[in-house]
Amino acid sequence: MEIVLVLLIGILYASGIFMLLRRSMVKLLIGLILLGNGANLLIFLLGGITKGKPPVIDAAAKLFTDVYADPVPQALILTAIVISFGLQAFAIVLLKRVYVLVNSDDLDDLNTPEEEDI
């Protein structure tokens, strides 16, 4: 199971970086989404996969005698999902506004000041 997740993380990172290097702003946003999902899977994989053992430990237990899932990576992933959703919503609105002003989603079509304008 871990090898499948490692391959999936590699594919997500590679395709995310490939999409980030394209000239389209929409592809840039898709690349950010893919990189975020790859990072979430990486955190999930590093936390350890434990089948059938929830991260709930009895309060009376003084010593851990069994293997339990670590709840910290799960909490980090949930936080990362919420933050990435906010970032994606902001980026979509920003991309829509740029498209209305420029009539193109090409990054090279954006106005940049010339050296003599500075």
Phi and psi in radians as a Rosetta constraint file:
Dihedral C 1 N 2 CA 2 C 2 CIRCULARHARMONIC -1.159 0.35
Dihedral N 2 CA 2 C 2 N 3 CIRCULARHARMONIC -0.628 0.35
Dihedral C 2 N 3 CA 3 C 3 CIRCULARHARMONIC -1.168 0.35
Dihedral N 3 CA 3 C 3 N 4 CIRCULARHARMONIC -0.599 0.35
Dihedral C 3 N 4 CA 4 C 4 CIRCULARHARMONIC -1.146 0.35
Dihedral N 4 CA 4 C 4 N 5 CIRCULARHARMONIC -0.741 0.35
Dihedral C 4 N 5 CA 5 C 5 CIRCULARHARMONIC -1.166 0.35
Dihedral N 5 CA 5 C 5 N 6 CIRCULARHARMONIC -0.643 0.35
Dihedral C 5 N 6 CA 6 C 6 CIRCULARHARMONIC -1.112 0.35
Dihedral N 6 CA 6 C 6 N 7 CIRCULARHARMONIC -0.773 0.35
Dihedral C 6 N 7 CA 7 C 7 CIRCULARHARMONIC -1.113 0.35
Dihedral N 7 CA 7 C 7 N 8 CIRCULARHARMONIC -0.708 0.35
Dihedral C 7 N 8 CA 8 C 8 CIRCULARHARMONIC -1.132 0.35
Dihedral N 8 CA 8 C 8 N 9 CIRCULARHARMONIC -0.698 0.35
Dihedral C 8 N 9 CA 9 C 9 CIRCULARHARMONIC -1.103 0.35
Dihedral N 9 CA 9 C 9 N 10 CIRCULARHARMONIC -0.760 0.35
Dihedral C 9 N 10 CA 10 C 10 CIRCULARHARMONIC -1.075 0.35
Dihedral N 10 CA 10 C 10 N 11 CIRCULARHARMONIC -0.729 0.35
Dihedral C 10 N 11 CA 11 C 11 CIRCULARHARMONIC -1.150 0.35
Dihedral N 11 CA 11 C 11 N 12 CIRCULARHARMONIC -0.741 0.35
Dihedral C 11 N 12 CA 12 C 12 CIRCULARHARMONIC -1.121 0.35
Dihedral N 12 CA 12 C 12 N 13 CIRCULARHARMONIC -0.757 0.35
Dihedral C 12 N 13 CA 13 C 13 CIRCULARHARMONIC -1.122 0.35
Dihedral N 13 CA 13 C 13 N 14 CIRCULARHARMONIC -0.793 0.35
Dihedral C 13 N 14 CA 14 C 14 CIRCULARHARMONIC -1.121 0.35
Dihedral N 14 CA 14 C 14 N 15 CIRCULARHARMONIC -0.805 0.35
Dihedral C 14 N 15 CA 15 C 15 CIRCULARHARMONIC -1.215 0.35
Dihedral N 15 CA 15 C 15 N 16 CIRCULARHARMONIC -0.581 0.35
Dihedral C 15 N 16 CA 16 C 16 CIRCULARHARMONIC -1.127 0.35
Dihedral N 16 CA 16 C 16 N 17 CIRCULARHARMONIC -0.782 0.35
Dihedral C 16 N 17 CA 17 C 17 CIRCULARHARMONIC -1.179 0.35
Dihedral N 17 CA 17 C 17 N 18 CIRCULARHARMONIC -0.665 0.35
Dihedral C 17 N 18 CA 18 C 18 CIRCULARHARMONIC -1.056 0.35
Dihedral N 18 CA 18 C 18 N 19 CIRCULARHARMONIC -0.763 0.35
Dihedral C 18 N 19 CA 19 C 19 CIRCULARHARMONIC -1.209 0.35
Dihedral N 19 CA 19 C 19 N 20 CIRCULARHARMONIC -0.573 0.35
Dihedral C 19 N 20 CA 20 C 20 CIRCULARHARMONIC -1.120 0.35
Dihedral N 20 CA 20 C 20 N 21 CIRCULARHARMONIC -0.512 0.35
Dihedral C 20 N 21 CA 21 C 21 CIRCULARHARMONIC -1.512 0.35
Dihedral N 21 CA 21 C 21 N 22 CIRCULARHARMONIC 0.029 0.35
Dihedral C 21 N 22 CA 22 C 22 CIRCULARHARMONIC -1.404 0.35
Dihedral N 22 CA 22 C 22 N 23 CIRCULARHARMONIC 2.886 0.35
Dihedral C 22 N 23 CA 23 C 23 CIRCULARHARMONIC -1.513 0.35
Dihedral N 23 CA 23 C 23 N 24 CIRCULARHARMONIC -0.253 0.35
Dihedral C 23 N 24 CA 24 C 24 CIRCULARHARMONIC -1.459 0.35
Dihedral N 24 CA 24 C 24 N 25 CIRCULARHARMONIC 2.421 0.35
Dihedral C 24 N 25 CA 25 C 25 CIRCULARHARMONIC -1.246 0.35
Dihedral N 25 CA 25 C 25 N 26 CIRCULARHARMONIC -0.527 0.35
Dihedral C 25 N 26 CA 26 C 26 CIRCULARHARMONIC -1.173 0.35
Dihedral N 26 CA 26 C 26 N 27 CIRCULARHARMONIC -0.730 0.35
Dihedral C 26 N 27 CA 27 C 27 CIRCULARHARMONIC -1.163 0.35
Dihedral N 27 CA 27 C 27 N 28 CIRCULARHARMONIC -0.555 0.35
Dihedral C 27 N 28 CA 28 C 28 CIRCULARHARMONIC -1.094 0.35
Dihedral N 28 CA 28 C 28 N 29 CIRCULARHARMONIC -0.759 0.35
Dihedral C 28 N 29 CA 29 C 29 CIRCULARHARMONIC -1.152 0.35
Dihedral N 29 CA 29 C 29 N 30 CIRCULARHARMONIC -0.707 0.35
Dihedral C 29 N 30 CA 30 C 30 CIRCULARHARMONIC -1.115 0.35
Dihedral N 30 CA 30 C 30 N 31 CIRCULARHARMONIC -0.670 0.35
Dihedral C 30 N 31 CA 31 C 31 CIRCULARHARMONIC -1.084 0.35
Dihedral N 31 CA 31 C 31 N 32 CIRCULARHARMONIC -0.714 0.35
Dihedral C 31 N 32 CA 32 C 32 CIRCULARHARMONIC -1.100 0.35
Dihedral N 32 CA 32 C 32 N 33 CIRCULARHARMONIC -0.696 0.35
Dihedral C 32 N 33 CA 33 C 33 CIRCULARHARMONIC -1.116 0.35
Dihedral N 33 CA 33 C 33 N 34 CIRCULARHARMONIC -0.775 0.35
Dihedral C 33 N 34 CA 34 C 34 CIRCULARHARMONIC -1.129 0.35
Dihedral N 34 CA 34 C 34 N 35 CIRCULARHARMONIC -0.712 0.35
Dihedral C 34 N 35 CA 35 C 35 CIRCULARHARMONIC -1.123 0.35
Dihedral N 35 CA 35 C 35 N 36 CIRCULARHARMONIC -0.698 0.35
Dihedral C 35 N 36 CA 36 C 36 CIRCULARHARMONIC -1.106 0.35
Dihedral N 36 CA 36 C 36 N 37 CIRCULARHARMONIC -0.733 0.35
Dihedral C 36 N 37 CA 37 C 37 CIRCULARHARMONIC -1.171 0.35
Dihedral N 37 CA 37 C 37 N 38 CIRCULARHARMONIC -0.647 0.35
Dihedral C 37 N 38 CA 38 C 38 CIRCULARHARMONIC -1.126 0.35
Dihedral N 38 CA 38 C 38 N 39 CIRCULARHARMONIC -0.706 0.35
Dihedral C 38 N 39 CA 39 C 39 CIRCULARHARMONIC -1.146 0.35
Dihedral N 39 CA 39 C 39 N 40 CIRCULARHARMONIC -0.682 0.35
Dihedral C 39 N 40 CA 40 C 40 CIRCULARHARMONIC -1.106 0.35
Dihedral N 40 CA 40 C 40 N 41 CIRCULARHARMONIC -0.737 0.35
Dihedral C 40 N 41 CA 41 C 41 CIRCULARHARMONIC -1.147 0.35
Dihedral N 41 CA 41 C 41 N 42 CIRCULARHARMONIC -0.625 0.35
Dihedral C 41 N 42 CA 42 C 42 CIRCULARHARMONIC -1.125 0.35
Dihedral N 42 CA 42 C 42 N 43 CIRCULARHARMONIC -0.771 0.35
Dihedral C 42 N 43 CA 43 C 43 CIRCULARHARMONIC -1.088 0.35
Dihedral N 43 CA 43 C 43 N 44 CIRCULARHARMONIC -0.719 0.35
Dihedral C 43 N 44 CA 44 C 44 CIRCULARHARMONIC -1.089 0.35
Dihedral N 44 CA 44 C 44 N 45 CIRCULARHARMONIC -0.732 0.35
Dihedral C 44 N 45 CA 45 C 45 CIRCULARHARMONIC -1.218 0.35
Dihedral N 45 CA 45 C 45 N 46 CIRCULARHARMONIC -0.686 0.35
Dihedral C 45 N 46 CA 46 C 46 CIRCULARHARMONIC -1.213 0.35
Dihedral N 46 CA 46 C 46 N 47 CIRCULARHARMONIC -0.415 0.35
Dihedral C 46 N 47 CA 47 C 47 CIRCULARHARMONIC -1.250 0.35
Dihedral N 47 CA 47 C 47 N 48 CIRCULARHARMONIC -0.293 0.35
Dihedral C 47 N 48 CA 48 C 48 CIRCULARHARMONIC 1.626 0.35
Dihedral N 48 CA 48 C 48 N 49 CIRCULARHARMONIC 2.315 0.35
Dihedral C 48 N 49 CA 49 C 49 CIRCULARHARMONIC -1.698 0.35
Dihedral N 49 CA 49 C 49 N 50 CIRCULARHARMONIC 2.054 0.35
Dihedral C 49 N 50 CA 50 C 50 CIRCULARHARMONIC -2.183 0.35
Dihedral N 50 CA 50 C 50 N 51 CIRCULARHARMONIC 1.924 0.35
Dihedral C 50 N 51 CA 51 C 51 CIRCULARHARMONIC -1.357 0.35
Dihedral N 51 CA 51 C 51 N 52 CIRCULARHARMONIC 2.344 0.35
Dihedral C 51 N 52 CA 52 C 52 CIRCULARHARMONIC 1.255 0.35
Dihedral N 52 CA 52 C 52 N 53 CIRCULARHARMONIC 0.191 0.35
Dihedral C 52 N 53 CA 53 C 53 CIRCULARHARMONIC -2.135 0.35
Dihedral N 53 CA 53 C 53 N 54 CIRCULARHARMONIC 1.663 0.35
Dihedral C 53 N 54 CA 54 C 54 CIRCULARHARMONIC -1.200 0.35
Dihedral N 54 CA 54 C 54 N 55 CIRCULARHARMONIC 2.775 0.35
Dihedral C 54 N 55 CA 55 C 55 CIRCULARHARMONIC -1.400 0.35
Dihedral N 55 CA 55 C 55 N 56 CIRCULARHARMONIC 0.637 0.35
Dihedral C 55 N 56 CA 56 C 56 CIRCULARHARMONIC -1.941 0.35
Dihedral N 56 CA 56 C 56 N 57 CIRCULARHARMONIC 2.085 0.35
Dihedral C 56 N 57 CA 57 C 57 CIRCULARHARMONIC -2.008 0.35
Dihedral N 57 CA 57 C 57 N 58 CIRCULARHARMONIC 2.407 0.35
Dihedral C 57 N 58 CA 58 C 58 CIRCULARHARMONIC -1.047 0.35
Dihedral N 58 CA 58 C 58 N 59 CIRCULARHARMONIC 2.401 0.35
Dihedral C 58 N 59 CA 59 C 59 CIRCULARHARMONIC -1.171 0.35
Dihedral N 59 CA 59 C 59 N 60 CIRCULARHARMONIC -0.440 0.35
Dihedral C 59 N 60 CA 60 C 60 CIRCULARHARMONIC -1.424 0.35
Dihedral N 60 CA 60 C 60 N 61 CIRCULARHARMONIC -0.188 0.35
Dihedral C 60 N 61 CA 61 C 61 CIRCULARHARMONIC -1.258 0.35
Dihedral N 61 CA 61 C 61 N 62 CIRCULARHARMONIC 2.167 0.35
Dihedral C 61 N 62 CA 62 C 62 CIRCULARHARMONIC -1.649 0.35
Dihedral N 62 CA 62 C 62 N 63 CIRCULARHARMONIC -0.397 0.35
Dihedral C 62 N 63 CA 63 C 63 CIRCULARHARMONIC -2.396 0.35
Dihedral N 63 CA 63 C 63 N 64 CIRCULARHARMONIC 2.371 0.35
Dihedral C 63 N 64 CA 64 C 64 CIRCULARHARMONIC -1.370 0.35
Dihedral N 64 CA 64 C 64 N 65 CIRCULARHARMONIC 2.008 0.35
Dihedral C 64 N 65 CA 65 C 65 CIRCULARHARMONIC -1.828 0.35
Dihedral N 65 CA 65 C 65 N 66 CIRCULARHARMONIC -0.135 0.35
Dihedral C 65 N 66 CA 66 C 66 CIRCULARHARMONIC -2.287 0.35
Dihedral N 66 CA 66 C 66 N 67 CIRCULARHARMONIC 2.933 0.35
Dihedral C 66 N 67 CA 67 C 67 CIRCULARHARMONIC -1.520 0.35
Dihedral N 67 CA 67 C 67 N 68 CIRCULARHARMONIC 2.265 0.35
Dihedral C 67 N 68 CA 68 C 68 CIRCULARHARMONIC -2.165 0.35
Dihedral N 68 CA 68 C 68 N 69 CIRCULARHARMONIC 2.706 0.35
Dihedral C 68 N 69 CA 69 C 69 CIRCULARHARMONIC -1.264 0.35
Dihedral N 69 CA 69 C 69 N 70 CIRCULARHARMONIC 2.489 0.35
Dihedral C 69 N 70 CA 70 C 70 CIRCULARHARMONIC -1.436 0.35
Dihedral N 70 CA 70 C 70 N 71 CIRCULARHARMONIC 2.133 0.35
Dihedral C 70 N 71 CA 71 C 71 CIRCULARHARMONIC -1.384 0.35
Dihedral N 71 CA 71 C 71 N 72 CIRCULARHARMONIC -0.271 0.35
Dihedral C 71 N 72 CA 72 C 72 CIRCULARHARMONIC -1.133 0.35
Dihedral N 72 CA 72 C 72 N 73 CIRCULARHARMONIC -0.836 0.35
Dihedral C 72 N 73 CA 73 C 73 CIRCULARHARMONIC -1.069 0.35
Dihedral N 73 CA 73 C 73 N 74 CIRCULARHARMONIC -0.604 0.35
Dihedral C 73 N 74 CA 74 C 74 CIRCULARHARMONIC -1.148 0.35
Dihedral N 74 CA 74 C 74 N 75 CIRCULARHARMONIC -0.707 0.35
Dihedral C 74 N 75 CA 75 C 75 CIRCULARHARMONIC -1.170 0.35
Dihedral N 75 CA 75 C 75 N 76 CIRCULARHARMONIC -0.682 0.35
Dihedral C 75 N 76 CA 76 C 76 CIRCULARHARMONIC -1.108 0.35
Dihedral N 76 CA 76 C 76 N 77 CIRCULARHARMONIC -0.690 0.35
Dihedral C 76 N 77 CA 77 C 77 CIRCULARHARMONIC -1.172 0.35
Dihedral N 77 CA 77 C 77 N 78 CIRCULARHARMONIC -0.741 0.35
Dihedral C 77 N 78 CA 78 C 78 CIRCULARHARMONIC -1.072 0.35
Dihedral N 78 CA 78 C 78 N 79 CIRCULARHARMONIC -0.724 0.35
Dihedral C 78 N 79 CA 79 C 79 CIRCULARHARMONIC -1.128 0.35
Dihedral N 79 CA 79 C 79 N 80 CIRCULARHARMONIC -0.725 0.35
Dihedral C 79 N 80 CA 80 C 80 CIRCULARHARMONIC -1.138 0.35
Dihedral N 80 CA 80 C 80 N 81 CIRCULARHARMONIC -0.615 0.35
Dihedral C 80 N 81 CA 81 C 81 CIRCULARHARMONIC -1.135 0.35
Dihedral N 81 CA 81 C 81 N 82 CIRCULARHARMONIC -0.759 0.35
Dihedral C 81 N 82 CA 82 C 82 CIRCULARHARMONIC -1.137 0.35
Dihedral N 82 CA 82 C 82 N 83 CIRCULARHARMONIC -0.761 0.35
Dihedral C 82 N 83 CA 83 C 83 CIRCULARHARMONIC -1.149 0.35
Dihedral N 83 CA 83 C 83 N 84 CIRCULARHARMONIC -0.738 0.35
Dihedral C 83 N 84 CA 84 C 84 CIRCULARHARMONIC -1.180 0.35
Dihedral N 84 CA 84 C 84 N 85 CIRCULARHARMONIC -0.560 0.35
Dihedral C 84 N 85 CA 85 C 85 CIRCULARHARMONIC -1.126 0.35
Dihedral N 85 CA 85 C 85 N 86 CIRCULARHARMONIC -0.757 0.35
Dihedral C 85 N 86 CA 86 C 86 CIRCULARHARMONIC -1.098 0.35
Dihedral N 86 CA 86 C 86 N 87 CIRCULARHARMONIC -0.732 0.35
Dihedral C 86 N 87 CA 87 C 87 CIRCULARHARMONIC -1.114 0.35
Dihedral N 87 CA 87 C 87 N 88 CIRCULARHARMONIC -0.719 0.35
Dihedral C 87 N 88 CA 88 C 88 CIRCULARHARMONIC -1.175 0.35
Dihedral N 88 CA 88 C 88 N 89 CIRCULARHARMONIC -0.697 0.35
Dihedral C 88 N 89 CA 89 C 89 CIRCULARHARMONIC -1.110 0.35
Dihedral N 89 CA 89 C 89 N 90 CIRCULARHARMONIC -0.767 0.35
Dihedral C 89 N 90 CA 90 C 90 CIRCULARHARMONIC -1.105 0.35
Dihedral N 90 CA 90 C 90 N 91 CIRCULARHARMONIC -0.748 0.35
Dihedral C 90 N 91 CA 91 C 91 CIRCULARHARMONIC -1.158 0.35
Dihedral N 91 CA 91 C 91 N 92 CIRCULARHARMONIC -0.636 0.35
Dihedral C 91 N 92 CA 92 C 92 CIRCULARHARMONIC -1.150 0.35
Dihedral N 92 CA 92 C 92 N 93 CIRCULARHARMONIC -0.753 0.35
Dihedral C 92 N 93 CA 93 C 93 CIRCULARHARMONIC -1.132 0.35
Dihedral N 93 CA 93 C 93 N 94 CIRCULARHARMONIC -0.724 0.35
Dihedral C 93 N 94 CA 94 C 94 CIRCULARHARMONIC -1.124 0.35
Dihedral N 94 CA 94 C 94 N 95 CIRCULARHARMONIC -0.736 0.35
Dihedral C 94 N 95 CA 95 C 95 CIRCULARHARMONIC -1.137 0.35
Dihedral N 95 CA 95 C 95 N 96 CIRCULARHARMONIC -0.651 0.35
Dihedral C 95 N 96 CA 96 C 96 CIRCULARHARMONIC -1.136 0.35
Dihedral N 96 CA 96 C 96 N 97 CIRCULARHARMONIC -0.723 0.35
Dihedral C 96 N 97 CA 97 C 97 CIRCULARHARMONIC -1.154 0.35
Dihedral N 97 CA 97 C 97 N 98 CIRCULARHARMONIC -0.716 0.35
Dihedral C 97 N 98 CA 98 C 98 CIRCULARHARMONIC -1.132 0.35
Dihedral N 98 CA 98 C 98 N 99 CIRCULARHARMONIC -0.687 0.35
Dihedral C 98 N 99 CA 99 C 99 CIRCULARHARMONIC -1.139 0.35
Dihedral N 99 CA 99 C 99 N 100 CIRCULARHARMONIC -0.658 0.35
Dihedral C 99 N 100 CA 100 C 100 CIRCULARHARMONIC -1.137 0.35
Dihedral N 100 CA 100 C 100 N 101 CIRCULARHARMONIC -0.685 0.35
Dihedral C 100 N 101 CA 101 C 101 CIRCULARHARMONIC -1.335 0.35
Dihedral N 101 CA 101 C 101 N 102 CIRCULARHARMONIC -0.655 0.35
Dihedral C 101 N 102 CA 102 C 102 CIRCULARHARMONIC -1.768 0.35
Dihedral N 102 CA 102 C 102 N 103 CIRCULARHARMONIC -0.370 0.35
Dihedral C 102 N 103 CA 103 C 103 CIRCULARHARMONIC 1.087 0.35
Dihedral N 103 CA 103 C 103 N 104 CIRCULARHARMONIC 0.541 0.35
Dihedral C 103 N 104 CA 104 C 104 CIRCULARHARMONIC -2.804 0.35
Dihedral N 104 CA 104 C 104 N 105 CIRCULARHARMONIC 2.637 0.35
Dihedral C 104 N 105 CA 105 C 105 CIRCULARHARMONIC -1.842 0.35
Dihedral N 105 CA 105 C 105 N 106 CIRCULARHARMONIC 0.209 0.35
Dihedral C 105 N 106 CA 106 C 106 CIRCULARHARMONIC -1.397 0.35
Dihedral N 106 CA 106 C 106 N 107 CIRCULARHARMONIC 2.275 0.35
Dihedral C 106 N 107 CA 107 C 107 CIRCULARHARMONIC -1.174 0.35
Dihedral N 107 CA 107 C 107 N 108 CIRCULARHARMONIC -0.440 0.35
Dihedral C 107 N 108 CA 108 C 108 CIRCULARHARMONIC -1.311 0.35
Dihedral N 108 CA 108 C 108 N 109 CIRCULARHARMONIC -0.285 0.35
Dihedral C 108 N 109 CA 109 C 109 CIRCULARHARMONIC -1.467 0.35
Dihedral N 109 CA 109 C 109 N 110 CIRCULARHARMONIC -0.107 0.35
Dihedral C 109 N 110 CA 110 C 110 CIRCULARHARMONIC -1.233 0.35
Dihedral N 110 CA 110 C 110 N 111 CIRCULARHARMONIC 2.514 0.35
Dihedral C 110 N 111 CA 111 C 111 CIRCULARHARMONIC -1.320 0.35
Dihedral N 111 CA 111 C 111 N 112 CIRCULARHARMONIC 2.226 0.35
Dihedral C 111 N 112 CA 112 C 112 CIRCULARHARMONIC -2.163 0.35
Dihedral N 112 CA 112 C 112 N 113 CIRCULARHARMONIC 2.533 0.35
Dihedral C 112 N 113 CA 113 C 113 CIRCULARHARMONIC -1.206 0.35
Dihedral N 113 CA 113 C 113 N 114 CIRCULARHARMONIC 2.456 0.35
Dihedral C 113 N 114 CA 114 C 114 CIRCULARHARMONIC -1.327 0.35
Dihedral N 114 CA 114 C 114 N 115 CIRCULARHARMONIC 2.910 0.35
Dihedral C 114 N 115 CA 115 C 115 CIRCULARHARMONIC -1.116 0.35
Dihedral N 115 CA 115 C 115 N 116 CIRCULARHARMONIC -0.602 0.35
Dihedral C 115 N 116 CA 116 C 116 CIRCULARHARMONIC -1.368 0.35
Dihedral N 116 CA 116 C 116 N 117 CIRCULARHARMONIC -0.303 0.35
Dihedral C 116 N 117 CA 117 C 117 CIRCULARHARMONIC -1.383 0.35
Dihedral N 117 CA 117 C 117 N 118 CIRCULARHARMONIC -0.319 0.35
